[in-house]
Amino acid sequence: MKSWDWALAAIVLVFCAPIVAGAVVLYHGWDPAKAYFVGQPGKVAPFADCRWVERTSSDKDPGWECRGVFTGGGLRVNNVRITPRPWDRPTGPVPATVSGPSATQAYTDTSAVQLLGSAIAGLFMMTVPGGVGIYRGRKDIATEYRERRRRWNKWRKRRDLRRELEDIRAEVRDIRRDLDRP
């Protein structure tokens, strides 16, 4: 590979990878954020087949894996999963919030940190590469801005000179007309 190939690969890795990772994190944080801002509060009546799930490499929290029927505010959603997993086995309806009629998860924890954390992290991951790029290229951006402003001022001066020249030509025509009169 040539040196510019390595440079391009580094740019893609440094700038594109965080954007893609941020998009993935934001995708997973979208439903909880939607539940936080426009969610419907209600209750989930768990099914009888709740099962205990131990902590594994893919699960971050042990607890009772339960699905149930959400009802609240005139909305009924079948087969929603209670998130996060309750430590104690649910014996009755569990207070929860869903993001809408097509929800697959019901959130029992309504704190902003729990529900908005992934969305905020995803947005942060997506904006950092752009901010770093602007910070690193600020001198080039300022130089380009000054160059454009210089060209604009130059064009404006030419325009003003053209207008002045037209005014002078009009005055000369008037003077010639006055001199040609008997």
Contacts in CASP RR format, 6 or more apart in sequence:
PFRMAT RR
TARGET T0000
AUTHOR 0000-0000-0000
METHOD contacts of the structure
MODEL  1
MKSWDWALAAIVLVFCAPIVAGAVVLYHGWDPAKAYFVGQPGKVAPFADC
RWVERTSSDKDPGWECRGVFTGGGLRVNNVRITPRPWDRPTGPVPATVSG
PSATQAYTDTSAVQLLGSAIAGLFMMTVPGGVGIYRGRKDIATEYRERRR
RWNKWRKRRDLRRELEDIRAEVRDIRRDLDRP
1 9 0 8 1.000
14 129 0 8 1.000
15 129 0 8 1.000
15 130 0 8 1.000
15 132 0 8 1.000
15 133 0 8 1.000
16 129 0 8 1.000
18 125 0 8 1.000
18 126 0 8 1.000
18 128 0 8 1.000
18 129 0 8 1.000
19 125 0 8 1.000
19 126 0 8 1.000
19 129 0 8 1.000
21 122 0 8 1.000
21 125 0 8 1.000
22 121 0 8 1.000
22 122 0 8 1.000
22 123 0 8 1.000
22 125 0 8 1.000
22 126 0 8 1.000
23 122 0 8 1.000
23 126 0 8 1.000
25 118 0 8 1.000
25 121 0 8 1.000
25 122 0 8 1.000
25 125 0 8 1.000
26 118 0 8 1.000
26 119 0 8 1.000
26 122 0 8 1.000
26 123 0 8 1.000
26 125 0 8 1.000
26 126 0 8 1.000
28 118 0 8 1.000
29 117 0 8 1.000
29 118 0 8 1.000
29 119 0 8 1.000
29 122 0 8 1.000
30 119 0 8 1.000
31 99 0 8 1.000
31 103 0 8 1.000
31 104 0 8 1.000
31 105 0 8 1.000
32 99 0 8 1.000
32 105 0 8 1.000
32 107 0 8 1.000
32 114 0 8 1.000
32 115 0 8 1.000
32 116 0 8 1.000
32 117 0 8 1.000
32 118 0 8 1.000
32 119 0 8 1.000
33 115 0 8 1.000
33 116 0 8 1.000
33 118 0 8 1.000
33 119 0 8 1.000
34 99 0 8 1.000
34 100 0 8 1.000
35 97 0 8 1.000
35 98 0 8 1.000
35 99 0 8 1.000
35 100 0 8 1.000
35 103 0 8 1.000
35 107 0 8 1.000
35 115 0 8 1.000
36 97 0 8 1.000
36 110 0 8 1.000
36 112 0 8 1.000
36 115 0 8 1.000
36 116 0 8 1.000
38 99 0 8 1.000
38 100 0 8 1.000
39 97 0 8 1.000
39 98 0 8 1.000
39 99 0 8 1.000
39 100 0 8 1.000
40 72 0 8 1.000
40 73 0 8 1.000
40 75 0 8 1.000
40 97 0 8 1.000
40 98 0 8 1.000
40 100 0 8 1.000
41 72 0 8 1.000
41 73 0 8 1.000
41 95 0 8 1.000
41 96 0 8 1.000
41 97 0 8 1.000
41 110 0 8 1.000
42 70 0 8 1.000
42 71 0 8 1.000
42 72 0 8 1.000
42 73 0 8 1.000
42 95 0 8 1.000
42 96 0 8 1.000
42 97 0 8 1.000
42 98 0 8 1.000
43 70 0 8 1.000
43 71 0 8 1.000
43 72 0 8 1.000
43 93 0 8 1.000
43 94 0 8 1.000
43 95 0 8 1.000
43 96 0 8 1.000
44 66 0 8 1.000
44 68 0 8 1.000
44 69 0 8 1.000
44 70 0 8 1.000
44 80 0 8 1.000
44 82 0 8 1.000
44 93 0 8 1.000
44 94 0 8 1.000
44 96 0 8 1.000
44 106 0 8 1.000
45 68 0 8 1.000
45 69 0 8 1.000
45 71 0 8 1.000
45 92 0 8 1.000
45 93 0 8 1.000
45 94 0 8 1.000
46 66 0 8 1.000
46 67 0 8 1.000
46 68 0 8 1.000
46 82 0 8 1.000
46 90 0 8 1.000
46 92 0 8 1.000
46 94 0 8 1.000
47 66 0 8 1.000
47 67 0 8 1.000
47 68 0 8 1.000
49 67 0 8 1.000
50 64 0 8 1.000
50 65 0 8 1.000
50 66 0 8 1.000
50 89 0 8 1.000
50 90 0 8 1.000
51 64 0 8 1.000
51 65 0 8 1.000
52 62 0 8 1.000
52 63 0 8 1.000
52 64 0 8 1.000
52 65 0 8 1.000
52 89 0 8 1.000
53 59 0 8 1.000
53 62 0 8 1.000
53 63 0 8 1.000
53 64 0 8 1.000
53 65 0 8 1.000
53 85 0 8 1.000
54 62 0 8 1.000
55 61 0 8 1.000
55 62 0 8 1.000
61 84 0 8 1.000
61 85 0 8 1.000
62 85 0 8 1.000
62 87 0 8 1.000
63 85 0 8 1.000
63 86 0 8 1.000
63 87 0 8 1.000
64 82 0 8 1.000
64 85 0 8 1.000
64 86 0 8 1.000
64 87 0 8 1.000
64 88 0 8 1.000
64 89 0 8 1.000
64 90 0 8 1.000
65 81 0 8 1.000
65 85 0 8 1.000
66 81 0 8 1.000
66 82 0 8 1.000
66 85 0 8 1.000
66 86 0 8 1.000
66 90 0 8 1.000
66 94 0 8 1.000
67 79 0 8 1.000
67 80 0 8 1.000
67 81 0 8 1.000
67 82 0 8 1.000
68 78 0 8 1.000
68 79 0 8 1.000
68 80 0 8 1.000
68 81 0 8 1.000
68 82 0 8 1.000
68 106 0 8 1.000
69 76 0 8 1.000
69 77 0 8 1.000
69 78 0 8 1.000
69 79 0 8 1.000
69 80 0 8 1.000
70 76 0 8 1.000
70 77 0 8 1.000
70 78 0 8 1.000
70 80 0 8 1.000
70 96 0 8 1.000
70 98 0 8 1.000
70 103 0 8 1.000
70 106 0 8 1.000
75 98 0 8 1.000
75 100 0 8 1.000
75 101 0 8 1.000
77 98 0 8 1.000
77 100 0 8 1.000
77 101 0 8 1.000
77 102 0 8 1.000
77 103 0 8 1.000
77 106 0 8 1.000
79 104 0 8 1.000
80 96 0 8 1.000
80 98 0 8 1.000
80 103 0 8 1.000
80 104 0 8 1.000
80 105 0 8 1.000
80 106 0 8 1.000
81 104 0 8 1.000
81 105 0 8 1.000
81 106 0 8 1.000
82 90 0 8 1.000
82 94 0 8 1.000
82 96 0 8 1.000
82 105 0 8 1.000
82 106 0 8 1.000
82 108 0 8 1.000
83 105 0 8 1.000
83 106 0 8 1.000
83 107 0 8 1.000
83 108 0 8 1.000
84 108 0 8 1.000
84 109 0 8 1.000
84 114 0 8 1.000
86 94 0 8 1.000
86 108 0 8 1.000
94 106 0 8 1.000
94 108 0 8 1.000
95 108 0 8 1.000
96 106 0 8 1.000
96 107 0 8 1.000
96 108 0 8 1.000
97 106 0 8 1.000
97 107 0 8 1.000
97 110 0 8 1.000
98 105 0 8 1.000
98 106 0 8 1.000
98 107 0 8 1.000
99 105 0 8 1.000
107 114 0 8 1.000
107 115 0 8 1.000
109 115 0 8 1.000
134 141 0 8 1.000
END
